[in-house]
Amino acid sequence: MYVSMKGMLQRANEGNYAVMAINCFNIETARAVINAAQELRAPIIVNIVQEHMVNHCDSALIAPIVKLLANRASVEVALNFDHGEEVGLLKKALQDGYSSVMVDASRYDLEGNIRMTREIVDFAKQFDASVEGEIGCMGASAGDNFTNEDMKTNPQQALRFAQETGVDALAISFGSSHGNYPKGYVPEFDFERLKEIKALTNMPLVLHGGSGSGDQNIENCVQYGINKINVGCDFMNANVASIKQQLAKDPDINYWVMMHQVEKDSQEIIKHYIKLSKSQGKSL
């Protein structure tokens, strides 16, 4: 069933678990994610990051596809515009049928971030859509531009941001970074910061850059108040690994056959994260 993130994340907040949000960009990736959630009876969020939406499948194209797949499933499925940086694209995604959007105005100062995020919150009400905001800034593994101390979320600013924007979920920075970490590297999370922000806001909190963070870090995040976990690279890597394995076995494999197997193989990492997030069996 097609829903916004609001209800599923409210229940996750009350039940002390997290909902997985997996980055997709086409029908095959979205279908793999939804099928994995269906098997484990878990609520799920299909994330479409701005770069993929702009350069691969625009909102008018992907929204009806995900909505149809969602309504064919018996678990809750939300479609979320991930890291929307432009007001026009955020509004268009909502108009085209996205059930949720994530406003990334972290490049602005606090007042600018609040102003842009609140504009989208107000606009989203007419569509009964949910809105995620971001306070703090996440770095990236590319170029070794990892999250540093200055990028981490200020707890008092998080409280003010939540109160003045009215967002349904809040993405915070406490040690994760976007992208593939170097082999053997495990990020160090500031769980005391997470605990403080949770105590102040008592609202659904979001971890971005969940890929490669390590199972123990993910489990601790859920224990201390994270209710939505974004994973992109680990899912994309699983798709690539399946392609490589199949081509190694049969270089002349039929593309259609290969892609169907990719969908099946890539579901394993999604199911692993669903179990870590404790959302298995939590869908209505």
C-alpha positions in Angstrom: 0.0 0.0 0.0 1.2 3.5 -0.9 1.6 5.8 2.1 3.7 8.7 3.4 6.5 8.2 5.9 4.6 10.0 8.7 2.6 7.1 10.1 5.3 4.5 9.7 8.0 6.7 11.4 5.7 7.7 14.2 5.1 4.0 15.0 8.8 3.3 14.7 9.5 6.1 17.2 7.0 4.7 19.6 8.2 1.1 19.1 11.9 1.8 19.2 12.8 0.5 15.8 13.8 1.9 12.4 12.4 1.8 8.9 14.8 1.2 6.0 15.0 3.7 3.2 16.8 2.3 0.2 18.1 4.3 -2.7 16.6 3.3 -6.0 16.5 4.7 -9.5 14.4 2.5 -11.8 11.6 -0.1 -11.8 14.0 -3.0 -11.1 15.6 -1.5 -8.0 12.3 -0.3 -6.6 10.7 -3.7 -7.2 13.6 -5.5 -5.5 13.3 -3.3 -2.4 9.5 -3.7 -2.2 9.7 -7.4 -2.7 12.2 -7.8 0.1 10.0 -5.8 2.5 7.0 -7.8 1.4 8.8 -11.1 2.3 9.6 -9.8 5.8 6.4 -7.9 6.3 8.3 -4.7 6.9 7.4 -1.1 6.1 9.8 0.3 3.5 10.8 3.6 2.0 11.9 3.9 -1.6 14.4 6.7 -1.8 15.1 8.6 -5.1 18.1 10.9 -4.7 18.0 14.2 -6.6 20.9 13.3 -9.0 19.2 10.1 -10.1 15.8 11.8 -10.5 17.2 14.6 -12.6 19.6 12.5 -14.8 17.8 9.2 -15.1 14.0 9.2 -14.2 12.1 12.3 -13.5 9.4 12.5 -10.9 6.5 12.3 -13.3 8.0 9.0 -14.7 9.0 7.2 -11.5 6.2 8.2 -9.1 3.4 6.3 -10.9 5.6 3.2 -11.2 6.5 3.1 -7.5 2.9 3.9 -6.6 1.6 1.0 -8.7 4.2 -1.4 -7.2 3.3 -0.2 -3.7 -0.4 -0.7 -4.2 0.3 -4.3 -5.4 2.1 -5.0 -2.2 0.4 -5.5 1.2 3.1 -3.7 3.2 3.5 0.0 3.6 5.6 1.7 0.9 6.6 5.3 0.9 8.3 7.1 -2.0 10.7 9.7 -0.8 12.6 12.4 -2.7 16.0 12.1 -1.0 18.3 15.2 -0.6 16.1 17.6 -2.5 18.1 20.8 -2.8 15.9 22.8 -5.1 12.4 24.2 -4.1 11.1 23.7 -7.6 12.1 20.1 -7.8 10.7 19.4 -4.3 7.3 20.9 -5.2 7.2 19.1 -8.6 7.9 15.8 -6.9 5.0 16.3 -4.6 2.7 17.4 -7.4 3.8 14.3 -9.4 2.8 12.0 -6.6 5.7 11.5 -4.2 4.4 10.7 -0.8 7.4 12.2 1.0 10.3 14.5 0.4 13.5 15.2 2.2 14.6 18.9 2.2 18.4 19.3 2.1 19.0 23.0 2.9 22.0 22.2 5.1 24.2 24.4 2.9 22.4 27.5 4.3 22.8 29.0 7.7 20.2 27.9 10.4 17.7 30.6 9.5 17.9 29.8 5.8 17.6 26.1 6.4 14.5 26.7 8.6 12.9 29.1 6.0 13.3 26.7 3.0 12.3 23.6 5.0 9.2 25.3 6.4 8.1 26.4 2.9 8.1 22.8 1.8 6.4 21.6 5.0 3.6 24.1 4.3 3.4 23.1 0.6 3.3 19.4 1.4 0.2 19.7 3.6 -2.1 19.9 0.6 -0.9 16.5 -0.6 -0.9 14.9 2.9 2.8 14.2 2.3 5.5 13.9 4.9 8.6 16.0 5.0 12.1 15.2 6.4 14.5 18.0 7.2 18.3 18.0 7.9 20.2 19.8 10.5 24.0 19.4 10.6 25.9 18.2 7.6 27.1 14.8 6.4 30.5 14.5 4.7 31.4 12.0 1.9 34.0 9.3 1.6 34.9 10.6 -1.9 38.0 12.7 -1.6 38.3 11.7 2.1 35.9 14.4 2.9 34.5 12.5 6.0 32.2 14.1 8.5 34.2 16.0 11.1 33.3 17.5 14.4 32.1 20.8 13.0 29.6 19.1 10.7 27.9 17.3 13.5 24.4 18.4 14.6 24.1 20.9 17.5 21.4 19.4 19.8 19.9 22.8 20.7 19.7 23.8 17.0 18.1 20.5 16.3 15.3 21.3 18.8 14.8 24.8 17.4 14.8 23.5 13.8 12.2 20.8 14.6 9.9 23.2 16.5 10.0 26.0 13.8 9.7 23.8 10.7 7.2 21.2 11.8 9.0 18.4 10.0 7.9 14.8 10.4 11.4 13.4 10.6 14.8 14.9 11.3 18.1 13.8 9.7 21.0 14.4 12.0 24.8 14.2 11.7 26.7 12.3 14.3 29.5 10.5 12.5 28.3 8.8 9.3 29.4 9.9 5.8 27.9 9.3 2.4 29.6 6.9 0.0 31.7 3.7 0.2 34.1 3.7 3.1 37.6 2.5 2.6 38.0 -1.3 3.1 38.2 -2.1 6.7 37.1 1.3 7.9 34.3 1.6 10.4 33.0 5.1 11.3 32.9 6.2 14.9 29.5 7.4 15.9 28.8 10.0 18.6 26.0 8.2 20.4 25.9 10.6 23.3 25.0 13.3 20.8 22.3 11.1 19.3 20.9 10.4 22.8 20.8 14.1 23.6 19.0 15.0 20.4 16.5 12.2 20.9 15.8 13.3 24.5 15.3 16.9 23.4 13.1 16.3 20.3 11.4 13.0 21.0 10.7 12.7 17.3 11.7 10.3 14.4 15.4 10.7 13.7 17.2 9.7 10.6 20.6 8.2 9.9 22.0 9.1 6.5 25.0 7.2 5.1 24.1 3.8 6.7 26.1 1.8 4.2 29.2 0.2 5.6 28.6 1.6 9.0 28.8 -1.9 10.6 26.1 -4.0 12.2 26.9 -3.0 15.7 26.7 0.7 14.9 23.4 0.2 13.2 22.0 -1.8 16.1 23.1 0.9 18.5 21.6 3.6 16.4 18.2 1.9 16.6 18.6 1.4 20.3 19.3 5.1 20.9 16.6 6.6 18.8 17.2 6.4 15.0 13.9 5.6 13.2 14.9 5.8 9.6 18.1 4.4 8.1 19.2 5.4 4.6 21.2 2.8 2.6 22.4 3.4 -1.0 25.9 2.1 -1.7 25.5 -1.3 -0.1 22.4 -2.0 -2.2 24.0 -0.7 -5.4 27.2 -2.7 -4.7 25.0 -5.9 -4.3 23.5 -5.2 -7.7 27.0 -4.9 -9.3 28.3 -8.0 -7.5 25.4 -10.0 -8.9 26.1 -8.8 -12.4 29.8 -9.6 -12.1 29.1 -13.1 -10.7 26.7 -13.9 -13.5 29.0 -12.7 -16.3 31.9 -14.6 -14.8 29.8 -17.8 -15.1 28.3 -17.0 -18.5 29.7 -14.1 -20.5 26.9 -14.6 -23.1 24.1 -14.5 -20.6 20.8 -13.0 -21.8 20.4 -9.5 -20.4 16.8 -10.1 -19.4 17.7 -13.3 -17.5 20.6 -11.5 -15.8 18.6 -8.5 -14.6 15.9 -10.7 -13.1 18.6 -12.6 -11.2 20.1 -9.3 -10.0 16.7 -8.3 -8.5 16.7 -11.6 -6.6 20.3 -11.4 -5.4 20.2 -7.8 -4.3 17.3 -8.4 -2.0 19.5 -10.2 0.5 21.3 -7.1 1.7 17.9 -5.3 2.1 16.6 -8.1 4.2 19.8 -8.0 6.3 19.2 -4.3 7.0 15.5 -4.8 7.7 16.4 -7.4 10.4 19.1 -5.0 11.9 16.5 -2.2 12.0 14.0 -4.4 13.9 11.3 -3.5 11.4 10.6 -7.1 10.4 6.9 -7.8 10.9 6.1 -4.2 11.7 4.0 -3.3 8.7 0.3 -2.7 9.2 
